[in-house]
């Protein structure tokens, strides 16, 4: 038996194994015991799932429940998210924030800046935004950075950067999922900049909020509040295969330490216990409950706190040319003409075929690494990008 944080550390061993062996992800929230037999072979003796999204903490919480008893839902939400940031401030290295200018990263950045001042950190918080020249995210992130007074860095990337990074991103991700790869490109390039050009090692980000707080635009089409809640649980359960994988691997590729307060156990337990209807999009606004919890805080300008959600791979792109178009052009140049047969999820577009082709070069026969293509629910689309959902244009 071999255990490694990434599959690339085990692929070579699997190829050299004298017996048939399998390679797969260890399921989060599980505990296993293995026995070593007299023949030195291992066998699974016991397996238990001890955690699912929403499970109340079984440990002494950072914020005692007695301190929260007098707070309403909104006050408690704000208090626990701030606490989730506070408990992650411990660091011997400089702290920074990835900042897209969207609600999630802006809220985390604002809380980190507030806490940094209270704890008298001896430096300004660095913020990092990325985009293709005139992208919406760069404009919004600049506004947030000016408001908070951070040491702001803007990373401009172009088509050549995408060409150079694309295959490396697939290798680091160990996935062939379409939207995961698209969104990983800018995060990979941003992580590269942070590592090579700054002294920041610990980075905060807003990962997990869309899954937890029903932030994806397709949640507006949920047939019921219960269905919306169940979709949140599903997304959080599989986040290690998609957005969580993206965030972890793109930062780890450059030895950065990522911290994600939205996925704090005490905070997620609280948020998922709130009435299902309160967590739904309200009047066409996703994450309405989360936004409302900070509406009187003054942490962010209202234009940012209530900013319409941008798909990350769209928000970083130039208004003149989408990242999707850039990738499509690269794929058309590189995709081999011969057809390939694969197990598992079948690629159907040139883009998905190219991703699978590159994936198989490093991880042949490991179709199980991506159990399904991430796609919006309750809407009829053939592409995972939010820009194909009818609500996306209705900003």
Buried (B, 14 or more C-beta within 10 A) or exposed (E): EEEEEBBEEBBEEBEEEEEEEEBEEEEBEEEEEEEEEEEEEEEEEEEEEEEEBBBEBEEEBBBEEEEBEEEEBBEBBBBBBBBBBBBBBEEEEBBBBBBBBBBBBBBBBBBBBBBBEEEEBEEBBBBBBBBBEEBBBBBBBBBBBEBBEBBBBBBBBEBEBBBEBBBBBBBBBBBBBBBBBBBBBBBBBBBBBBBEEBEBBBBBBBBBBBBBBBBBBBBBBBEEBEBBBEBBBEBBBBBBBBBBBBBBBBBBBBEBBBBBBBBBBBBBBBBBEBEBEBBBBBEEBBBBBBBBBBBEBEBBBEEBBBBBBBBBBBBBBBEEEBBBEBBBBBBEEBBEEEEEEBEBBEBEEBBBBBBBBBBBEBBEEBBEBBEEBBBBBBBEBEBBBBBBBEBBEEE
